[in-house]
Amino acid sequence: PMYHAYTDGTSNFVTDEVLWRRDGTSFFVNYSSTPIVADDHLLGAVITFQDVTAKKAEEERFRAVLESAPDGMVMVDDQHRMLIVNSRIEQLFGFSRDELIGQGIEMLVPEIVRDRHVGHRNQYMDDLKRREMGADLDLELLGQHKEGCVFSAEVGVSPLTTQDGTVVVTSVRAFT
């Protein structure tokens, strides 16, 4: 992309690139490459780097915490699509991460209660607050494994405000 900026006149933005220092150490960057054009002649390019090493380290710590949780963890956007899942969700529901990311949360709920779940979900989205549900609390919640078996679950939901908007972080504990 850097080369194309000053040879083809193509602008690019690249994330998660690794660059190397003269001493042989590496660091993570996001960068943009923008051609410099004057009088319809390509003169060169401006390359702007942003060191994102600290951000990558923070993301890795977040993922480590998420993966170490004993419960299934899933983050859902305001369109009710799964953004992040941990390996425990994969174990509980039998789907791979690739099958889950971008899909609606209802795919984890048995079809016989999906309509009711949508109603509860929409009601929650109108009044976002931390809440625990299922087991001996206020209502029985069910999950459904990819192979069809249904199980009781306890679920905790918490809204989280991010720079991209509000998401809901959900923990799932299965009772078999």
Phi, psi and omega per residue, in radians:
P1 nan -0.656 3.097
M2 -1.107 -0.802 -3.124
Y3 -1.061 -0.758 -3.107
H4 -1.160 -0.482 3.122
A5 -1.080 -0.741 -3.086
Y6 -1.744 -0.041 3.052
T7 -1.897 -0.673 -3.104
D8 -1.878 -0.184 -3.095
G9 1.323 0.452 -3.099
T10 -1.681 2.243 3.042
S11 -1.467 2.505 -3.135
N12 -2.514 2.648 2.968
F13 -2.233 2.199 -3.055
V14 -2.121 2.330 3.073
T15 -1.991 2.753 3.064
D16 1.003 0.724 3.069
E17 -1.638 2.607 3.062
V18 -1.930 2.226 3.062
L19 -2.021 2.765 -3.068
W20 -2.041 2.392 3.065
R21 -1.474 2.888 3.130
R22 -1.025 -0.575 -3.115
D23 -1.393 0.035 3.082
G24 1.650 -0.082 3.093
T25 -1.479 2.740 -3.099
S26 -2.027 2.877 3.054
F27 -2.683 2.682 -3.121
F28 -1.559 2.419 3.109
V29 -2.422 2.722 2.787
N30 -1.907 2.492 3.110
Y31 -2.569 2.720 3.028
S32 -2.099 2.504 3.069
S33 -2.150 2.128 -3.052
T34 -2.197 2.190 3.137
P35 -1.206 2.624 3.024
I36 -1.847 2.063 -3.099
V37 -2.171 2.315 3.059
A38 -2.417 2.288 -3.135
D39 0.899 0.786 3.138
D40 1.053 0.340 3.078
H41 -2.001 2.320 3.093
L42 -1.385 2.003 -3.060
L43 -1.691 -0.438 -3.077
G44 2.853 -2.657 -3.117
A45 -2.651 2.677 3.001
V46 -1.890 2.209 3.111
I47 -1.976 2.180 -3.137
T48 -2.030 2.148 -3.111
F49 -1.857 2.549 2.989
Q50 -2.248 2.038 3.114
D51 -1.231 2.064 -3.118
V52 -2.016 0.413 -3.133
T53 -1.026 -0.812 -3.134
A54 -1.111 -0.707 3.123
K55 -1.108 -0.722 3.113
K56 -1.105 -0.708 3.119
A57 -1.109 -0.715 3.102
E58 -1.108 -0.740 3.103
E59 -1.086 -0.700 3.119
E60 -1.131 -0.713 3.086
R61 -1.096 -0.744 3.110
F62 -1.048 -0.812 -3.139
R63 -1.117 -0.653 3.116
A64 -1.116 -0.737 3.099
V65 -1.111 -0.801 -3.139
L66 -1.029 -0.783 -3.109
E67 -1.256 -0.455 -3.115
S68 -1.449 -0.163 -3.130
A69 -1.112 2.385 3.124
P70 -1.274 -0.334 -3.139
D71 -1.735 2.812 2.989
G72 -1.199 2.409 3.137
M73 -2.223 2.338 3.109
V74 -2.471 2.411 3.065
M75 -1.910 2.279 -3.052
V76 -2.122 2.411 3.127
D77 -1.482 -3.093 -3.088
D78 -1.248 -0.142 3.038
Q79 -1.726 0.149 3.087
H80 1.218 0.433 3.098
R81 -1.713 2.484 3.138
M82 -1.309 2.227 3.139
L83 -1.770 -0.712 -3.098
I84 -2.450 2.412 3.006
V85 -2.368 2.667 3.049
N86 -1.746 3.062 -3.072
S87 -1.157 -0.468 3.110
R88 -1.152 -0.624 3.040
I89 -1.081 -0.758 3.108
E90 -1.016 -0.757 3.141
Q91 -1.153 -0.800 -3.082
L92 -1.127 -0.703 -3.001
F93 -1.848 -0.183 3.061
G94 1.387 0.069 3.107
F95 -1.717 2.608 3.018
S96 -1.395 2.825 3.072
R97 -0.955 -0.757 -3.123
D98 -1.064 -0.572 3.104
E99 -1.295 -0.454 -3.046
L100 -1.618 -0.735 -3.044
I101 -1.055 2.239 -3.141
G102 1.575 -0.180 -3.139
Q103 -1.590 2.777 3.097
G104 -1.217 2.531 -3.124
I105 -1.057 -0.441 -3.104
E106 -1.101 -0.301 3.129
M107 -1.163 -0.216 3.123
L108 -1.668 -0.019 -3.080
V109 -1.902 2.388 3.107
P110 -0.994 2.483 -3.088
E111 -0.989 -0.578 -3.083
I112 -1.167 -0.315 3.131
V113 -2.110 0.158 -3.087
R114 -1.063 -0.785 -3.131
D115 -1.048 -0.755 3.121
R116 -1.134 -0.681 3.121
H117 -1.097 -0.745 3.128
V118 -1.037 -0.733 3.108
G119 -1.089 -0.792 3.106
H120 -1.118 -0.733 -3.134
R121 -1.077 -0.800 -3.137
N122 -1.136 -0.671 3.097
Q123 -1.111 -0.735 3.101
Y124 -1.087 -0.745 -3.104
M125 -1.123 -0.425 3.088
D126 -1.366 -0.319 -3.106
D127 -2.479 1.241 -3.058
L128 -1.151 2.147 3.025
K129 -2.843 2.818 3.122
R130 -1.147 2.394 -3.072
R131 -2.705 2.519 3.020
E132 -1.989 2.465 -3.093
M133 -2.476 2.723 3.041
G134 1.729 -3.049 -3.114
A135 0.867 -2.153 -3.100
D136 -1.616 0.231 -3.064
L137 -1.461 -1.936 -3.001
D138 -1.920 -0.304 3.084
L139 -2.819 2.707 3.127
E140 -1.440 2.238 3.086
L141 -1.922 2.532 -3.116
L142 -2.187 2.526 2.995
G143 -2.080 2.822 3.125
Q144 -2.312 2.185 3.079
H145 -1.220 2.689 3.126
K146 -0.909 -0.608 -3.121
E147 -1.435 0.009 3.026
G148 1.862 -0.320 -3.116
C149 -1.228 2.456 -3.079
V150 -1.829 2.480 3.133
F151 -2.422 2.672 3.059
S152 -1.374 2.585 -3.105
A153 -2.518 2.698 2.948
E154 -1.904 2.368 -3.034
V155 -2.263 2.393 2.993
G156 -2.054 2.368 3.124
V157 -2.176 2.446 3.118
S158 -2.478 2.253 3.048
P159 -1.318 2.586 3.113
L160 -2.413 2.126 3.122
T161 -1.557 2.186 3.131
T162 -2.107 3.048 3.101
Q163 -1.155 -0.333 3.116
D164 -1.666 0.050 -3.128
G165 2.139 -2.965 -3.119
T166 -1.603 2.334 3.039
V167 -2.108 2.884 3.081
V168 -2.064 2.187 3.081
V169 -1.706 2.227 -3.060
T170 -2.146 2.315 3.012
S171 -1.877 2.490 -3.102
V172 -2.252 2.180 3.040
R173 -2.086 2.132 -3.085
A174 -1.556 2.523 3.029
F175 -2.104 2.046 -3.113
T176 -1.865 nan nan
